Amino acid sequence: MANSVRWLKSWLPLILWMGLIFLGSTDHGSAAHTMGFVEPFLRWLMPRLSDASIDRIHFLIRKCAHITEYAVLGGLALRAIAANCPGSFAGNRWRIAGAALVVAALYAASDEYHQSFVPSRGASVEDVCIDACGAAVGIGIVLLWRKRHDKDESLT
């Protein structure tokens, strides 16, 4: 019972976050749909903005979203793996971080594969690389935070 509760507490946030990413990979997260919010907001904020500028800002927002969502995914993967890894976190820090990065990169690749079946979306190796970099950023942030703030060896 205690092991299943620990497993649930460590892996459920990661699985739920993966579900949110999956939902964002449907038509609802397509450029056409996000532009429907971004363009009116930018036109309200800066009425003289050109269409080309709006397109560039929209592109940057979407790529920043990739980095952010996968930074969170990387941090959650690190937390889940560390909570279920035998031995101390300090002794396995880089192995756990590497495993978390692999989990995030594989999920990014599967997410892009999923998008290849959505008519309004497309698969991109570039996005997998951006996602993996975002995961690395999230993992790095968690590792730095732990180094500065945490005296305890557990991540949970």
Secondary structure as UniProt FT lines:
FT   HELIX           2..24
FT   HELIX           27..29
FT   HELIX           31..45
FT   TURN            47..48
FT   HELIX           51..83
FT   HELIX           89..115
FT   TURN            116..117
FT   TURN            119..120
FT   HELIX           125..149
//
